[in-house]
Every structure is written in C-alpha cells, then in structure tokens.
Amino acid sequence: MAIATSGPLIRFNPATGNELGRVEVTPAEAVAGIVARAREAQRAWAKTSWRDRRRQLERWSHGLAREADSWAEAISREIGKPLGEAYGEVATSLDAVGWTIRHGGTALADERLRAGRQSILLIPDARVRYRPLGVIGMIGTWNYPLFLNAPAIAQALAAGNGVVWKPSDLAPLVGCKLQESLDHAGLPPGLVAMVQGGADVGNALVNARIDKGMFTGGLENGRRVLTALAANGVSALAELSGFDPAVVLPDAPRSATVRSLTWGAFVGCGQTCVAVKRIYVVGDAAPWLQQIAEATRALRIGDPASAAVDLGPLISSEARDRFDQFIRASVARGAKVVVGGQPRPGPGWFFDPTVLVAQSAEPESALAGVFGPVVLVRQVRDIDEAVTAANSSGFGLAASVWGRDLARARAVACRLEAGTVTINDVVAPIGHAAAPFGGTKSSGFGRIHGVHGIREFTQTQVEQTRRPGGLRPQVFPYSPRVVTLLRTYLRLFHRSS
Ligand code: NAD
C-alpha cells in the first residue's frame, strides 16, 4: 500500500506492512512545466547522431548492470516477489535495453522503397524515415517495475524522444532508483523526468501536451486515460489487463505440463499480466485437477526476505480485498474451491494460492480481470469447445497450448485471439528481447520491444525526390500522350484475364 496525502507518498513492505520509505509527490500543476523542459531538451537530442545516443544509453545500461544485485533486492522488497523472480526481471530488462543499444540504429535507419514498375508512370522511389515524436508520457504499473519501464524508456530515447514518466504509486521507490540511474548516466538534463503520484498526477501528465501516451495498467483506468488522450488528439500505446487461457490437449505430458502451468498461474503471486488464469482441459480433467491441486498445496508462501518462498504477498491490502471479492463472486456463480480461497492473517497481504473448478462458463465471467493467485480449471469436450471458451473473454493478452503433437498444437494456437501464443511454455517467453509484446481486444494495442516497439515511438515520414527539370507528365496542360501512357500501363499490368 502507498498512501498519497498532501505530503509524501508512503510505501509499505507488502510482506510485513512496515514502512519502506517515502517520496515527494509531484504537484499536479508542475507536470506541464516538466513536460515543457523535456521538450526543450528533446529538440537538441533529436539532432544527435545514433552513435551519440547509443553511447549514452550504453553508459546507462552499464550502470544498471553494475547494480544488478541491488536492483533485484529493491524489486523483491518493494513488490514482495521472490529474489529469483526479481533477478529474472533484472536480466530480461537488461536484455531488452541491450537489444535497443545493439539494434536500434538498424531499426531506425531510413528505408528505401523502389517504385518498381510504377517508375514507368514516373513515380519516384521513396525513402521512409522514422522521426522522433517529441515527448512521450509514460504511465506505469508496479508488478514488473523495471522490465515494464526501462526498456520502453530506452526505446523512446533511442528514437530521439524525451520522456516524462510516472511510476506506479505502488512502486515509487524502484521508480526513484530508476530515475537516479538515468540521471547518473549523463543524459541531457530534463530529457527524461519522473513525476510521482497517483491518478491526479497521471491525469496531469496525460493533459500536459505530450506527443504520445503509453499506459500500462488496468482496463478501467486505461480507458479513462485513452479517452483523455483521444480528446487531446494524442495517440497512445496501451498495455492493459489479461485473462489468459491455457488449452491442454489430450496428449500433453501431465507432470511437466502441470509443473509449468502451476508456475504460470502463480508466478508473481498471480500478479503477472500474462499469468495463466483459465485452464481448459480437453477430455477428462479430473487427473489434471488433482495434480494441479497437489502442486499448489506444495507451494511455500511467505516473506521473500526471510525464507525460501515460492509466493510472496499481494501488493496492497486494497489489492487483496479486491482479489477476495473476485473469488467470492466466482464462487457465487458456481465455481468450487479446490485449494486456497482465503486471505491469510497478517502481517502482510497474503492470500492462499487458489484453484477453482467450474462446470460452465458462468464462474469465469466473474473472474475476468482478476489480478492475484488464482487459476480456474474447466473440462471441455473437444478442441473446438476449448477454442471457443478461450476466445470468449474480452481480453486477449497471451494464451498457451499444451501437447506433444506440435503441428496440432500450432493449429490450435493459430485460432486463439491473443497478442502472444506460446506452445508448451508460458510467461517466460515474454522476456524475448526482440519479440513484440502487446495485446489484442481489451488487452490493448501497440507493441513494446524489438523493431515494432521502437517504431511505436516514431512518426513515419516519406521523402520522394525527383531531379530538377526533366520529363514530368503529371502537369498541365494535359496531353493525349498521358492517356496513351496510362492506357498502355493498364493493358500491360492490369488487363484482366
Ligand atoms: P492501475 O490501472 O490501477 O494503475 C496503472 C497506472 O495508472 C498507475 O501509475 C496509476 O497511478 C495510474 N492511473 C490510475 N488512474 C489514472 C488516471 N485516471 N489517469 C492517469 N493515470 C492513472 O493498474 P495497476 O494496479 O498498476 O496494474 C495492474 C493491472 O495492470 C492489471 O490489470 C494487469 O493485468 C495490468 N498489466 C498489464 C501489463 C501489460 O503489459 N499488458 C503489464 C503489467 C500489468
């Protein structure tokens, strides 16, 4: 929990409830000035060469790498995740930043598009440029406070933009640490600036004449932010909630699949946007349910700082209460609790990892958008029913298919409505530094990472050049030769059979 008062933002350790630290909230009325300063710095930054930008990003990245241990500890402490998960986040964040440093120049290089046969019509070749947008306003979430912020900041800067970003008010301390790392990298003053606070500060950023908004968070707030950006005529990249399905085919190897699915459901205490929330077993679900329940009962829950644990707490008392309500609503609609289903007494905001079973789609609808340690298992008759169930949700972030016959699994994966589909794997593949990540349907639009991600922070400009003078048919007065030329062209290239 973090409390925004008129004073500082106070952050508590989610595993103990003890105060971790406090940071100053940025006054909402100061945000427009911070964006204006970033724009000033960005004008000069946009004129720098790729080599200069790369050198500065490298310095930043080296600083992050030198501090890898303290990053992992800071993430584990503030988010309440096991140290191994926090180290995984640091590694994938550095990989993603490193991708931009190694490949950003190529991804942003001009492209030449030849006119081909259209040169007969004297249409010139085209050069495509990827130009900076200006100042990117980023509003972030807390569950992967480094991975979801640092790579996007790197891509926006690499593309020649300034960035004003707001970390989540539930991860303000990691936010400060990230901004400090940027400040120490020697980037131009004001080019990347952090603002701290809650919805009011986020709202001020959205309305501060930014050139593009990037929002990562829940669907409801995301829609509010997107509506405000649209009213200002500002484009957006939206990374919103998921409700990810896993389709288990009859030939899936049970033990290995159960191990992966249990991890995929409860990694980050289920507070992972691509965590598995719904498992559809094609055929007899009973043995699967039994093994998933056993694997869940074996999980070790506790304070990641004090013991070897698999699952930490939820991020705040409000998040735990909200999660509890989701579970109750699903049970009220017919879900049966197989394991867990209850909050744990404090200190800390723990909730027993929960396995639900359902006979129909009703209990699932009550869970849509849930963010916490729960997975629901449902038996389905055949693949068609599994695909229909998986696609019935309004969300479409990621989905997985499990089976030995890879051709069949791929055929199922192709039918799933999700930004990422994985076969016999889950969550971890999102760490692929070059693979574009993002959702479909209510899970958002736009992509982060790789070539697609970096170009989200650019505007595409086309330049076409013709030598001065020379032949040019497209001018007044019209001559019959133009008609002859076009008729010949049509006959040659578009005559229907
Ligand atoms: P949230 O929507 O509560 O908050 C996200 C951010 O928006 C925070 O920084 C918050 O201060 C800010 N905010 C809230 N209301 C605002 C407003 N009206 N105007 C401007 N800013 C506002 O979400 P959360 O609790 O931080 O994150 C959890 C959600 O994020 C989950 O639903 C999860 O699935 C989703 N998520 C998605 C991805 C993805 O990549 N698609 C990644 C991680 C988390």
Residues whose N, C-alpha, C, O or C-beta is under 5 A from the ligand:
A	BS01	NAD	I139 G140 T141 W142 K166 P167 S168 D169 G197 G198 A199 G202 N203 T216 G217 G218 L219 N221 G222 R224 V225 E239 L240 S241 G242 C273 G369 F371 S443
